Amino acid sequence: MGDRILLVDGQSTERLTAEGVSQRLRGAEGSQVTLTISRNGGNPRSVIITRARMEVPTVEYALKTVGNRPIGYIRLIEFNAHAAEQMEEAIQSLLAEGVEGLC
């Protein structure tokens, strides 16, 4: 079953979607939020967490062998301020691994 967020800063999450809960969790970097959680259906407990900036990768890449040739596969998930640098890192990493082509 895992962890279940029951309250965010004292407000129930019962009728919220995952996106609704996510919106309540967001806030200024360094600010705190109190979560009341239940682990595996157990007794609820409160935890205070400090919000931090999260960098979500926008590029995924992998090296695959196709017909005995190393091919680099790159997937751009989302355009954002860091997409270009993450694409550059993916290309450089794959080239360093000896890819013969990119897809």
C-alpha positions as CSV (number, residue, x, y, z in Angstrom):
1,M,0.0,0.0,0.0
2,G,2.9,2.4,0.8
3,D,2.6,5.9,2.2
4,R,-0.5,8.0,2.0
5,I,-0.6,11.7,2.5
6,L,-3.7,12.4,4.6
7,L,-3.2,16.1,5.4
8,V,-1.1,19.0,4.0
9,D,-0.7,21.8,6.6
10,G,-3.8,20.5,8.4
11,Q,-6.0,20.4,5.2
12,S,-7.4,17.0,4.1
13,T,-6.3,15.5,0.9
14,E,-9.3,13.0,0.8
15,R,-11.1,14.6,-2.2
16,L,-8.0,15.9,-4.0
17,T,-6.4,14.4,-7.1
18,A,-2.7,13.7,-7.2
19,E,-2.3,17.0,-9.0
20,G,-4.3,18.8,-6.2
21,V,-2.0,17.4,-3.5
22,S,1.0,18.3,-5.6
23,Q,-0.2,21.9,-5.8
24,R,-0.5,22.1,-2.0
25,L,3.0,20.7,-1.6
26,R,4.5,23.4,-3.7
27,G,5.8,26.6,-2.1
28,A,8.7,28.9,-1.7
29,E,12.1,27.2,-1.5
30,G,13.2,26.9,2.2
31,S,9.6,27.2,3.5
32,Q,8.2,24.3,5.6
33,V,5.1,22.2,5.2
34,T,3.6,19.7,7.6
35,L,2.4,16.4,6.2
36,T,0.3,13.9,8.1
37,I,1.0,10.5,6.5
38,S,-0.1,6.9,7.1
39,R,2.4,4.2,6.2
40,N,0.8,0.9,5.0
41,G,-2.5,1.8,6.6
42,G,-0.9,2.3,10.0
43,N,-1.4,5.1,12.5
44,P,-1.1,8.6,11.1
45,R,2.0,10.6,12.0
46,S,3.1,14.1,11.2
47,V,6.4,15.1,9.6
48,I,7.7,18.6,8.8
49,I,9.6,18.9,5.5
50,T,11.5,21.8,4.1
51,R,10.7,22.7,0.5
52,A,13.7,22.6,-1.9
53,R,14.1,23.3,-5.6
54,M,13.8,20.1,-7.7
55,E,15.4,19.8,-11.1
56,V,13.5,17.3,-13.1
57,P,15.5,15.8,-16.0
58,T,14.0,16.7,-19.4
59,V,16.2,14.4,-21.4
60,E,16.6,10.7,-21.2
61,Y,19.2,8.8,-23.2
62,A,20.5,5.3,-23.6
63,L,23.0,3.3,-25.6
64,K,21.6,0.4,-27.5
65,T,23.1,-2.1,-30.0
66,V,21.2,-2.3,-33.3
67,G,22.6,-4.8,-35.8
68,N,25.9,-4.9,-33.9
69,R,26.2,-1.1,-34.1
70,P,26.1,1.1,-31.0
71,I,23.3,3.6,-31.4
72,G,22.5,6.4,-29.0
73,Y,18.8,7.1,-28.3
74,I,17.8,10.5,-27.0
75,R,14.3,11.5,-25.8
76,L,13.5,15.1,-25.1
77,I,10.6,14.9,-22.6
78,E,9.9,18.6,-22.2
79,F,11.3,22.0,-23.4
80,N,12.5,24.1,-20.5
81,A,15.4,26.4,-19.5
82,H,17.7,23.4,-19.1
83,A,16.7,21.4,-22.1
84,A,19.6,22.6,-24.3
85,E,22.3,21.9,-21.7
86,Q,20.8,18.5,-20.9
87,M,20.7,17.6,-24.6
88,E,24.4,18.6,-24.9
89,E,25.3,16.4,-22.0
90,A,23.4,13.4,-23.4
91,I,25.1,13.8,-26.8
92,Q,28.6,14.2,-25.3
93,S,28.1,11.2,-23.0
94,L,26.9,9.0,-25.9
95,L,29.7,10.1,-28.1
96,A,32.2,9.3,-25.4
97,E,30.7,5.8,-25.3
98,G,31.5,5.4,-29.0
99,V,28.1,5.6,-30.6
100,E,28.0,5.3,-34.4
101,G,24.7,7.2,-34.7
102,L,22.0,9.0,-32.8
103,C,18.3,8.5,-33.0
